[in-house]
Amino acid sequence: MNYEDLIEEKSWSNYSIGLSGCRTSETFFDSCDYDFTVFDGTNKNDEIFSFQNNLIHVHHGSFSESQTKKLVQYDKMKIIRDESWELRLFLAKIKEKQPLLYQDYAKNSLIESLFCCQKTKNSIKESSIFAPCWQKCASFFLAEGILAINLYKPSPTHMLDALRRLDKTPINEKTSTVNETVGIERSTPSLLERMLKSTIGFSEFVEKNDHFLEIQQKHDFFVKNSMLADCYFYLGYINKENFVKIKDSVEKNPDLFHILKISFDVEADLSLLEQQANNVQKSASEILELVVKG
């Protein structure tokens, strides 16, 4: 793909631009999009579109960014355009602070996991229909925390495979908790097709940015290559990301559960749900204690 053609068409010549995500690693799939960050200092929503037969995912960034989850995404970014040299200096600072950034990202993910575990248990007591959604989020946050400790950037397409490949350590062994509570053992082509439609619907409700193009492409690739568990994990993680964006208002939209129960493939057995929340809470607490101790 010709980057200069894209820059000219989108009028980005005045901004520093970087490429991150799967396409900067050795483990990308043909279905993987090109993740560009345009450092225009805005808070615009992500943009997804096709260009020269490639799927493009555009993020808008700022050199004053302080969220560690975003900063680790910039780690090992490939510079596409940087006439001001601001991006080079910015990435140099990230490289210098890399261990601390990943540690903070891991800690934040584990704290979010514990929060979601408590929300699950509270929701069960209060008979909230969203209890299983909180539990799913807790499991995905636990996965993020474990991977961050291993200096792995969040990449929903490759996360499950990354969890499989981790060295055996006391922390990494907690991936068994993720596997036991996410639900990947239930993945079948017919279930994934239903999850896909609901995941796209939920994405359109929250993001409103044509993310469905990317979600559809990833689903098709996974199913074609018999990577059903990876597809299940990918769709679940996308739903987690969108669910937390509206977590403060979700209870005011009970009709959303009709789409979430399919997109998340939720667990209906409340006793099992509480057991899963307790298991995730135990694993996240034990890992967090080790992270805090350093």
C-alpha positions as CSV (number, residue, x, y, z in Angstrom):
1,M,0.0,0.0,0.0
2,N,1.2,3.5,-0.8
3,Y,1.2,5.5,2.4
4,E,1.7,8.8,0.6
5,D,-1.4,8.3,-1.4
6,L,-3.4,7.8,1.8
7,I,-1.8,10.8,3.4
8,E,-2.7,13.0,0.4
9,E,-6.2,11.7,0.1
10,K,-6.9,12.3,3.8
11,S,-5.0,15.7,4.0
12,W,-2.7,14.5,6.8
13,S,0.5,16.1,5.5
14,N,0.6,18.5,8.5
15,Y,0.6,15.8,11.1
16,S,2.9,13.2,12.5
17,I,1.7,9.7,11.7
18,G,2.6,6.3,13.0
19,L,1.8,2.7,12.2
20,S,1.2,0.3,15.0
21,G,-0.8,-2.9,15.7
22,C,-0.4,-6.2,13.9
23,R,1.2,-4.9,10.8
24,T,4.3,-3.9,12.7
25,S,4.8,-7.4,14.0
26,E,5.8,-10.7,12.4
27,T,2.5,-12.4,13.4
28,F,-0.1,-10.5,11.4
29,F,-2.8,-12.2,9.3
30,D,-4.1,-11.3,5.9
31,S,-7.2,-10.1,7.6
32,C,-5.4,-7.7,9.9
33,D,-6.0,-4.0,9.3
34,Y,-3.5,-1.2,9.1
35,D,-3.6,0.7,12.4
36,F,-2.6,4.3,11.8
37,T,-2.4,7.0,14.5
38,V,-2.7,10.6,13.3
39,F,-1.3,12.9,16.0
40,D,-3.7,15.8,15.4
41,G,-4.3,16.4,19.1
42,T,-8.1,15.7,18.8
43,N,-10.4,13.3,20.5
44,K,-12.2,12.2,17.4
45,N,-13.6,8.7,17.2
46,D,-11.7,6.0,15.4
47,E,-12.3,5.8,11.7
48,I,-12.5,2.5,9.7
49,F,-12.5,2.4,5.9
50,S,-11.1,0.6,2.9
51,F,-8.2,2.1,0.8
52,Q,-6.4,0.4,-2.1
53,N,-8.1,-2.9,-1.1
54,N,-6.8,-2.7,2.5
55,L,-8.7,-2.1,5.6
56,I,-7.6,1.0,7.5
57,H,-8.2,1.8,11.2
58,V,-7.3,5.3,12.1
59,H,-6.8,6.5,15.7
60,H,-6.4,10.1,16.6
61,G,-3.6,10.8,19.1
62,S,-1.9,13.5,21.2
63,F,1.6,14.0,22.4
64,S,0.2,14.8,25.8
65,E,-1.4,11.4,26.2
66,S,-1.2,10.0,29.7
67,Q,-3.4,6.8,29.6
68,T,-1.0,3.9,29.8
69,K,-3.2,1.6,27.7
70,K,-2.8,4.0,24.8
71,L,0.9,4.7,25.5
72,V,1.8,1.0,25.3
73,Q,-0.1,0.8,22.0
74,Y,2.5,3.3,20.7
75,D,5.4,1.1,21.9
76,K,7.5,0.0,18.9
77,M,5.4,2.2,16.6
78,K,6.7,2.6,13.0
79,I,7.0,6.2,12.0
80,I,5.4,7.0,8.7
81,R,5.6,10.8,8.8
82,D,7.2,13.1,11.3
83,E,8.7,16.3,9.9
84,S,8.6,18.0,13.3
85,W,10.5,15.1,15.0
86,E,7.9,15.3,17.8
87,L,6.9,11.7,17.3
88,R,10.5,10.5,17.4
89,L,11.0,12.2,20.8
90,F,7.6,11.0,22.0
91,L,8.4,7.4,21.2
92,A,11.9,7.7,22.7
93,K,10.2,8.6,26.0
94,I,7.9,5.7,25.8
95,K,10.8,3.3,25.1
96,E,12.6,4.7,28.1
97,K,9.6,4.2,30.4
98,Q,8.5,0.9,28.8
99,P,8.7,-1.4,31.9
100,L,6.8,1.1,34.1
101,L,4.2,1.7,31.5
102,Y,3.4,-2.0,31.1
103,Q,3.4,-2.4,34.8
104,D,0.9,0.4,35.3
105,Y,-1.2,-0.9,32.5
106,A,-1.2,-4.4,34.1
107,K,-2.2,-3.0,37.4
108,N,-5.0,-0.9,36.0
109,S,-6.4,-3.9,34.1
110,L,-6.3,-6.1,37.2
111,I,-8.1,-3.4,39.2
112,E,-10.7,-3.2,36.5
113,S,-11.1,-7.0,36.6
114,L,-11.7,-6.8,40.4
115,F,-14.2,-4.0,39.9
116,C,-16.1,-6.1,37.4
117,C,-16.1,-9.1,39.6
118,Q,-17.7,-7.1,42.4
119,K,-20.2,-5.7,39.9
120,T,-21.0,-9.2,38.9
121,K,-21.7,-10.3,42.5
122,N,-23.7,-7.1,43.3
123,S,-25.7,-7.5,40.1
124,I,-26.6,-11.1,41.1
125,K,-27.8,-10.0,44.5
126,E,-29.8,-7.1,42.9
127,S,-31.2,-9.4,40.2
128,S,-29.6,-7.2,37.4
129,I,-29.8,-8.8,34.0
130,F,-26.3,-7.4,33.2
131,A,-24.5,-9.6,35.8
132,P,-23.1,-12.0,33.2
133,C,-21.8,-9.1,31.1
134,W,-19.8,-7.8,34.0
135,Q,-18.3,-11.3,34.5
136,K,-17.2,-11.5,30.9
137,C,-15.5,-8.1,31.2
138,A,-13.7,-9.3,34.4
139,S,-12.3,-12.3,32.5
140,F,-11.0,-10.2,29.6
141,F,-9.5,-7.6,31.9
142,L,-7.7,-10.5,33.7
143,A,-6.3,-11.6,30.3
144,E,-5.1,-8.1,29.6
145,G,-3.4,-7.8,32.9
146,I,-1.5,-11.1,32.4
147,L,-0.4,-10.2,28.9
148,A,0.7,-6.7,30.0
149,I,3.0,-8.2,32.6
150,N,4.6,-10.1,29.8
151,L,5.0,-6.8,27.8
152,Y,2.3,-7.7,25.3
153,K,0.2,-4.9,23.8
154,P,-3.6,-5.4,23.6
155,S,-4.4,-7.0,20.3
156,P,-7.8,-8.8,20.3
157,T,-7.0,-10.7,17.1
158,H,-3.9,-12.4,18.6
159,M,-4.6,-12.3,22.4
160,L,-5.8,-15.9,22.8
161,D,-2.8,-17.2,20.9
162,A,-0.5,-15.0,22.9
163,L,-1.9,-16.5,26.1
164,R,-1.3,-20.0,24.8
165,R,2.4,-19.2,24.1
166,L,3.3,-17.6,27.5
167,D,6.1,-19.2,29.4
168,K,5.1,-21.2,32.5
169,T,5.3,-18.9,35.5
170,P,3.0,-18.6,38.6
171,I,1.4,-15.5,37.1
172,N,1.0,-17.0,33.6
173,E,-0.6,-20.1,35.0
174,K,-3.6,-17.9,35.8
175,T,-4.5,-18.0,32.1
176,S,-6.3,-21.2,33.1
177,T,-8.8,-19.0,34.9
178,V,-9.4,-17.0,31.7
179,N,-9.9,-20.1,29.7
180,E,-12.4,-21.5,32.2
181,T,-14.5,-18.3,32.5
182,V,-14.5,-16.7,29.0
183,G,-16.5,-19.5,27.4
184,I,-14.3,-20.4,24.4
185,E,-15.1,-24.1,24.7
186,R,-18.6,-23.3,23.4
187,S,-17.5,-21.9,20.1
188,T,-19.1,-23.3,17.0
189,P,-19.6,-21.8,13.5
190,S,-23.3,-21.3,14.1
191,L,-22.8,-19.7,17.5
192,L,-20.1,-17.4,16.1
193,E,-22.4,-16.3,13.3
194,R,-25.0,-15.2,15.9
195,M,-22.4,-13.6,18.0
196,L,-21.1,-11.7,15.0
197,K,-24.4,-10.2,14.1
198,S,-25.0,-9.0,17.7
199,T,-21.4,-7.8,18.1
200,I,-21.8,-5.7,15.0
201,G,-25.1,-4.4,16.2
202,F,-23.7,-3.4,19.6
203,S,-20.6,-1.8,17.9
204,E,-22.9,0.3,15.7
205,F,-24.9,1.4,18.8
206,V,-21.7,2.5,20.7
207,E,-19.1,3.4,18.2
208,K,-21.0,4.5,15.1
209,N,-17.9,4.3,12.9
210,D,-18.1,1.3,10.5
211,H,-16.1,-0.9,12.8
212,F,-18.4,-3.7,11.4
213,L,-16.1,-3.8,8.4
214,E,-13.2,-5.0,10.5
215,I,-15.3,-7.2,12.8
216,Q,-16.8,-9.0,9.8
217,Q,-13.4,-9.5,8.1
218,K,-11.8,-10.9,11.2
219,H,-14.7,-13.3,11.8
220,D,-14.6,-14.6,8.2
221,F,-10.9,-15.2,8.5
222,F,-11.1,-17.0,11.8
223,V,-13.9,-19.3,10.6
224,K,-12.3,-20.0,7.3
225,N,-9.2,-21.1,9.0
226,S,-11.0,-23.1,11.7
227,M,-9.8,-20.8,14.5
228,L,-13.1,-20.9,16.3
229,A,-11.9,-20.3,19.8
230,D,-9.8,-17.3,18.6
231,C,-12.9,-15.9,16.9
232,Y,-15.0,-16.3,20.1
233,F,-12.3,-14.6,22.1
234,Y,-12.0,-11.8,19.6
235,L,-15.7,-11.1,19.5
236,G,-16.0,-11.2,23.3
237,Y,-13.1,-8.7,23.7
238,I,-14.6,-6.3,21.2
239,N,-17.9,-6.4,23.2
240,K,-15.9,-5.8,26.4
241,E,-14.3,-2.7,25.0
242,N,-17.7,-1.3,24.0
243,F,-19.5,-2.4,27.1
244,V,-17.0,-0.5,29.4
245,K,-17.6,2.7,27.3
246,I,-21.2,2.8,28.4
247,K,-20.9,1.0,31.8
248,D,-22.2,4.0,33.7
249,S,-25.4,4.2,31.7
250,V,-26.0,0.5,30.8
251,E,-28.5,-0.1,33.6
252,K,-30.7,2.7,32.1
253,N,-30.8,0.7,28.8
254,P,-32.2,-2.7,29.8
255,D,-33.2,-3.4,26.2
256,L,-29.5,-3.7,25.4
257,F,-29.4,-7.0,27.1
258,H,-31.3,-8.6,24.2
259,I,-28.3,-8.0,22.0
260,L,-25.6,-8.4,24.7
261,K,-26.8,-11.9,25.8
262,I,-26.0,-13.1,22.3
263,S,-22.9,-11.0,21.5
264,F,-21.3,-12.0,24.9
265,D,-22.8,-15.5,24.8
266,V,-23.7,-15.0,28.5
267,E,-24.0,-17.6,31.2
268,A,-27.5,-18.1,32.6
269,D,-26.7,-20.2,35.6
270,L,-26.3,-17.6,38.4
271,S,-24.5,-20.0,40.8
272,L,-21.9,-20.8,38.2
273,L,-21.7,-17.2,37.3
274,E,-20.9,-16.3,40.9
275,Q,-18.3,-19.1,41.1
276,Q,-16.6,-17.7,38.0
277,A,-16.5,-14.2,39.4
278,N,-14.9,-15.6,42.6
279,N,-12.3,-17.5,40.6
280,V,-11.4,-14.5,38.5
281,Q,-11.3,-12.3,41.6
282,K,-8.9,-14.7,43.4
283,S,-6.6,-14.8,40.4
284,A,-6.6,-11.1,39.8
285,S,-6.0,-10.4,43.5
286,E,-3.1,-12.7,43.7
287,I,-1.5,-11.3,40.5
288,L,-2.1,-7.7,41.6
289,E,-0.4,-8.4,44.9
290,L,2.7,-9.6,43.1
291,V,2.6,-6.6,40.7
292,V,2.4,-4.1,43.5
293,K,5.3,-5.7,45.4
294,G,7.3,-5.4,42.1
